[in-house]
Structures are given as C-alpha cells and as structure tokens.
C-alpha cells in the first residue's frame, strides 16, 4: 500500500520540479528583453539629445563655405580660425570672462552662506529655529523674478545698476533657499559622533566646521554648486534688465549681439556656442560622482 502511494506521488513531485525549472527561465528571458529595451530607449534618447550638440561641435571646425555647401558632414580639415575669430573679433572673450566672474563669485558666496546656515539649522538647538528654517525655505515658493521691480529700485538707490557686483549679490541671494534645503536635509542624515569627538578634543566651532563638517558635506555641496552654476551661467533675464554697458554683458546677452553680427558666418556661430557650453560641460563632468552621491544619500538610510 505504501509502495503504491510512493510511486503515484513521485510523478507529481517530478512535475512540480519541472515546472519550477521552467518558470525562472521565462522570467530571465523577460528580464533580458526588458533590460535590452531599456538600454535601446536610453541610447535613442542620448542620440536625440546629443546629436545637435555633436553637429555644432563638428561644424565649429569647418569653414563657412563648406558648411553652406554641405550643412551636415565631417570637416575636411580641422580649422581653428572660427574659434580665433569668435574669441577676438566677436568679443566672446569679454562675455565669457564676465559670465565666469559673476557665476563663480555668486556660486561661492551662495554655497558658503548656505553651508553655514544649514549647519546651524541642522545641528544647533535654539529658540525660533523652526521658524527661521521655514523663512529660508519659503523662498522656494516665490519665483525670484516676481520681485524684479523692488529689486530694480533697491539696486538703483544703492548704485548697483550696470554693476557686476549687483548681479553677484542677486544670484547668490536667489540661490540660498534651495541650497539651504539641500544641505540641511543632507546634514540631518549624518551622524553627530564625529562632531562630538572633535569637541571633546578641544576643537572650536570654526575648526569643527572647516575640518569635520565641510568634508562630510561634499556631496551636498556639489549638488548645490551645480544647481546654482547652471541657471546662473544661462540666465538671460537679469543681465538684460540690470546691465547697460556692452563690455559688462554676460554670455547669454552677448550671444544675442553675436548672432546679429555673424548671422551669415555659421562656423563662427558654432564656435561661439561651443565656447559658451564648455564651462557647463566641465562642471558636470567634474561633479557627476558627487552629485549622484548627494542625490542618493537619503535612499540608503
């Protein structure tokens, strides 16, 4: 009786094992197809996004006559005269230096003030801390361009119209709410044991902030720097309204004059656009690792 039962149950167990070996294979096949489809979609998007940039880069090395004859194609020889003409004759060098000065100064001021503010709000306990944090974060809800008229009259009374210093102060102030939000959220997820150990060793608050806190903040500082650098470098609105002299124009405003003067010279136009894109590409390339670490820091907790 028991032998018969055992023989009858054996095929059932075998069928279950067989079914168990077939299902993972189908799941693996579907996952492989899903991964291949995702990769194909991402590469297609990358080609669409970087295709025009690649055409501009290639066109910047081609003579204008060659571009007019064949708009799309490889250069017969790499010609750097377009860059020389754009940098010297078209005053791109002036616009580039103005943008680099304003952007770097505003980013440095914004990130340094935001780092100190975020550290105090995240670590120190004092009356009104929550209200002060809400005051800083409320700046995220109000578009800065809505306050252009009061800012214009304030800058006019302070003598900051047609001044690069005024642009630096304006960009730094407008970027502080977001930077404080990013750095403060990152600081709240960090353990405080290292800071307590530094205090026990006799470090004051200044030494503690510079030697212990700032290295820990590096991913958040990279995120704040990039998200402040890109919109400041690309901003067209504030320089157009607040600047009067052509020798103080930044890259976005200067390119409008550049397009009008060299509308027929496509090679020089492409070279000017490449020069304008170089700082953004360098910043993103250098800070990519820190940006990913800063944006994903809270996911692992």
C-alpha positions as CSV (number, residue, x, y, z in Angstrom):
1,X,0.0,0.0,0.0
2,X,2.7,2.4,0.9
3,X,4.8,1.5,-2.1
4,X,1.9,2.3,-4.5
5,X,1.3,5.6,-2.8
6,X,5.0,6.4,-3.2
7,X,5.0,5.5,-6.9
8,X,2.0,7.7,-7.5
9,X,3.4,10.7,-5.7
10,X,6.7,10.5,-7.5
11,X,5.5,11.8,-10.9
12,X,3.7,14.7,-9.1
13,X,6.9,15.8,-7.4
14,X,8.8,15.5,-10.6
15,X,6.2,17.6,-12.4
16,X,6.5,20.2,-9.7
17,X,10.3,20.3,-10.0
18,X,10.0,20.5,-13.8
19,X,7.5,23.4,-13.5
20,X,9.9,25.1,-11.1
21,X,12.8,24.9,-13.5
22,X,10.8,26.3,-16.4
23,X,9.4,29.5,-14.7
24,X,12.8,31.1,-13.8
25,X,14.0,30.6,-17.4
26,X,11.0,32.6,-18.7
27,X,11.5,35.2,-16.0
28,X,15.1,35.6,-17.0
29,X,14.2,35.9,-20.7
30,X,11.6,38.6,-19.9
31,X,14.1,40.5,-17.7
32,X,16.7,40.3,-20.5
33,X,14.2,41.7,-23.0
34,X,13.2,44.4,-20.6
35,X,16.8,45.3,-20.0
36,X,17.6,45.4,-23.7
37,X,14.5,47.6,-24.4
38,X,15.5,50.0,-21.6
39,X,19.1,50.2,-23.0
40,X,17.8,50.8,-26.5
41,X,15.4,53.6,-25.3
42,X,18.2,55.3,-23.3
43,X,20.6,55.2,-26.2
44,X,18.0,56.5,-28.5
45,X,17.3,59.4,-26.1
46,X,21.0,60.1,-25.8
47,X,21.4,60.2,-29.6
48,X,18.5,62.6,-29.9
49,X,19.8,64.8,-27.1
50,X,23.5,64.9,-28.1
51,X,23.0,64.8,-31.8
52,X,22.6,68.6,-32.3
53,X,25.4,69.3,-29.9
54,X,27.7,67.0,-31.9
55,X,26.7,68.7,-35.1
56,X,27.5,72.1,-33.5
57,X,30.9,70.8,-32.3
58,X,31.8,69.4,-35.7
59,X,30.6,72.5,-37.5
60,X,32.8,74.7,-35.4
61,X,35.8,73.2,-37.1
62,X,34.5,73.6,-40.7
63,X,34.9,76.7,-42.9
64,X,31.8,78.7,-43.6
65,X,31.8,77.9,-47.3
66,X,31.9,74.2,-46.6
67,X,29.0,74.4,-44.1
68,X,26.9,76.3,-46.7
69,X,27.7,73.8,-49.4
70,X,27.0,70.7,-47.1
71,X,25.4,71.6,-43.8
72,X,25.9,68.1,-42.4
73,X,29.3,66.4,-42.7
74,X,32.7,65.9,-41.3
75,X,35.3,68.6,-41.7
76,X,37.9,68.2,-44.5
77,X,40.5,69.6,-42.1
78,X,40.3,70.9,-38.5
79,X,40.2,74.7,-38.8
80,X,40.6,76.7,-35.5
81,X,40.1,80.0,-37.2
82,X,36.5,80.0,-36.2
83,X,37.4,79.9,-32.6
84,X,40.0,82.7,-33.0
85,X,37.5,84.9,-34.8
86,X,34.8,84.3,-32.2
87,X,37.1,84.9,-29.3
88,X,38.8,88.0,-30.5
89,X,36.7,89.7,-33.2
90,X,33.3,88.9,-31.9
91,X,34.1,89.8,-28.2
92,X,33.2,86.4,-26.9
93,X,36.2,86.6,-24.7
94,X,34.7,89.7,-22.9
95,X,31.3,88.0,-22.4
96,X,33.0,84.8,-21.3
97,X,35.1,86.5,-18.6
98,X,32.1,88.4,-17.4
99,X,30.0,85.3,-17.1
100,X,32.8,83.3,-15.4
101,X,33.4,86.1,-12.9
102,X,29.7,86.6,-12.0
103,X,28.9,82.9,-11.9
104,X,31.9,81.8,-9.8
105,X,31.6,84.6,-7.3
106,X,27.8,84.2,-6.9
107,X,28.1,80.4,-6.5
108,X,31.0,80.7,-4.0
109,X,29.0,83.2,-1.9
110,X,25.7,81.3,-2.1
111,X,27.2,77.9,-1.2
112,X,29.4,79.2,1.6
113,X,26.5,81.1,3.3
114,X,24.1,78.2,2.7
115,X,26.5,75.7,4.2
116,X,26.9,77.7,7.4
117,X,23.2,78.4,7.6
118,X,22.3,74.7,7.0
119,X,24.8,73.5,9.6
120,X,23.4,75.9,12.3
121,X,19.8,74.9,11.5
122,X,20.5,71.2,11.4
123,X,22.8,71.0,14.5
124,X,22.2,73.9,16.8
125,X,19.2,74.0,19.1
126,X,17.9,77.5,19.8
127,X,14.5,79.2,20.1
128,X,12.9,80.0,16.8
129,X,15.0,77.5,14.8
130,X,11.9,76.0,13.1
131,X,10.6,79.5,12.2
132,X,14.0,80.5,10.8
133,X,14.2,77.3,8.7
134,X,10.7,77.9,7.4
135,X,11.7,81.5,6.5
136,X,14.6,80.3,4.4
137,X,12.6,77.5,2.7
138,X,9.7,79.9,1.9
139,X,12.0,81.4,-0.8
140,X,11.4,78.2,-2.8
141,X,7.7,79.0,-3.2
142,X,8.2,82.6,-4.5
143,X,9.7,83.0,-8.0
144,X,12.6,85.5,-7.7
145,X,11.6,87.2,-11.0
146,X,8.3,88.4,-9.5
147,X,10.3,90.8,-7.3
148,X,12.1,92.4,-10.1
149,X,10.6,95.9,-9.7
150,X,11.5,96.2,-6.0
151,X,15.0,94.8,-6.7
152,X,15.5,97.3,-9.5
153,X,14.6,100.3,-7.3
154,X,16.7,99.0,-4.5
155,X,19.7,98.5,-6.8
156,X,19.1,101.9,-8.3
157,X,19.2,103.5,-4.8
158,X,22.4,101.6,-3.9
159,X,24.1,102.4,-7.2
160,X,24.3,98.8,-8.3
161,X,22.6,99.2,-11.7
162,X,25.0,98.3,-14.5
163,X,27.2,96.6,-11.9
164,X,28.5,93.0,-11.9
165,X,28.6,93.1,-8.1
166,X,24.8,93.7,-8.1
167,X,24.4,90.6,-10.2
168,X,26.6,88.5,-7.9
169,X,24.5,89.6,-4.9
170,X,21.2,88.9,-6.6
171,X,22.2,85.5,-7.9
172,X,23.6,84.5,-4.5
173,X,20.5,85.6,-2.6
174,X,18.2,83.9,-5.1
175,X,20.0,80.6,-4.8
176,X,20.3,80.4,-1.0
177,X,16.8,78.9,-0.3
178,X,17.4,75.8,-2.5
179,X,21.0,75.4,-1.3
180,X,19.9,75.5,2.3
181,X,17.2,73.0,1.7
182,X,19.6,70.5,0.0
183,X,22.5,70.9,2.5
184,X,20.2,70.9,5.6
185,X,18.5,67.7,4.5
186,X,21.8,66.1,3.9
187,X,23.2,67.2,7.3
188,X,20.2,65.8,9.2
189,X,21.0,62.3,7.9
190,X,24.6,62.4,9.1
191,X,25.7,61.0,12.5
192,X,26.9,63.5,15.0
193,X,29.5,61.3,16.7
194,X,32.5,62.8,14.7
195,X,31.5,66.3,15.8
196,X,31.1,65.3,19.4
197,X,34.6,63.7,19.3
198,X,36.1,66.8,17.8
199,X,34.5,68.9,20.6
200,X,36.0,66.6,23.2
201,X,39.4,67.0,21.6
202,X,39.0,70.8,22.1
203,X,38.1,72.0,18.6
204,X,36.1,75.2,18.5
205,X,33.1,75.7,16.2
206,X,35.1,77.3,13.4
207,X,37.7,74.5,13.3
208,X,34.9,71.9,13.7
209,X,33.0,73.3,10.7
210,X,36.0,73.5,8.4
211,X,37.8,70.3,9.3
212,X,35.0,67.9,10.1
213,X,31.7,69.2,8.7
214,X,32.7,70.5,5.3
215,X,34.3,67.2,4.2
216,X,31.1,65.4,5.2
217,X,29.0,67.9,3.3
218,X,30.9,67.4,0.0
219,X,28.2,65.6,-1.9
220,X,25.5,68.1,-0.9
221,X,27.9,71.0,-1.7
222,X,28.4,69.5,-5.2
223,X,24.7,69.3,-5.8
224,X,24.2,72.9,-4.6
225,X,27.1,74.1,-6.7
226,X,25.9,72.6,-9.9
227,X,22.3,73.6,-9.4
228,X,23.4,77.1,-8.8
229,X,26.0,77.3,-11.5
230,X,23.9,76.1,-14.4
231,X,21.0,78.6,-14.1
232,X,23.3,81.5,-13.3
233,X,25.5,80.8,-16.3
234,X,22.5,80.5,-18.6
235,X,20.4,83.4,-17.2
236,X,19.4,86.0,-19.7
237,X,16.8,88.0,-17.8
238,X,18.7,89.8,-15.1
239,X,21.7,90.8,-17.1
240,X,19.4,92.2,-19.8
241,X,17.5,94.3,-17.3
242,X,20.2,95.4,-14.9
243,X,23.2,95.9,-17.2
244,X,23.7,98.8,-19.6
245,X,27.2,98.6,-20.9
246,X,28.1,96.2,-23.6
247,X,31.5,95.4,-22.1
248,X,29.7,94.0,-18.9
249,X,27.3,91.7,-20.7
250,X,27.4,88.0,-19.8
251,X,27.4,85.2,-22.3
252,X,23.6,84.8,-22.9
253,X,23.1,88.5,-23.5
254,X,26.3,88.8,-25.5
255,X,25.3,86.0,-27.8
256,X,22.2,87.9,-29.0
257,X,24.5,90.6,-30.3
258,X,26.9,87.9,-31.6
259,X,24.1,86.2,-33.6
260,X,23.2,89.6,-35.2
261,X,26.7,90.4,-36.3
262,X,27.7,86.9,-37.5
263,X,24.4,85.6,-38.8
264,X,25.9,84.6,-42.1
265,X,29.1,83.1,-40.7
266,X,27.9,79.7,-39.4
267,X,31.3,78.4,-38.4
268,X,31.9,81.3,-36.1
269,X,28.5,81.0,-34.6
270,X,29.1,77.3,-33.9
271,X,32.5,78.1,-32.3
272,X,30.8,80.8,-30.1
273,X,28.2,78.3,-28.9
274,X,30.8,75.7,-28.1
275,X,32.8,78.2,-26.1
276,X,29.6,79.1,-24.1
277,X,29.0,75.4,-23.4
278,X,32.5,74.4,-22.2
279,X,32.2,75.6,-18.5
280,X,28.9,73.7,-18.1
281,X,30.4,70.5,-19.5
282,X,33.4,70.8,-17.3
283,X,31.4,71.4,-14.1
284,X,29.1,68.5,-14.8
285,X,32.0,66.2,-15.7
286,X,33.9,67.0,-12.5
287,X,30.9,66.9,-10.1
288,X,29.0,63.9,-11.6
289,X,30.2,61.5,-8.9
290,X,29.5,63.8,-6.0
291,X,26.1,64.8,-7.5
292,X,25.0,61.1,-7.6
293,X,26.2,60.6,-4.1
294,X,24.4,63.7,-2.8
295,X,21.1,62.9,-4.5
296,X,21.0,59.2,-3.5
297,X,22.4,59.7,0.0
298,X,19.0,59.5,1.7
299,X,17.9,56.4,-0.2
300,X,20.3,54.1,1.6
301,X,19.0,55.2,5.1
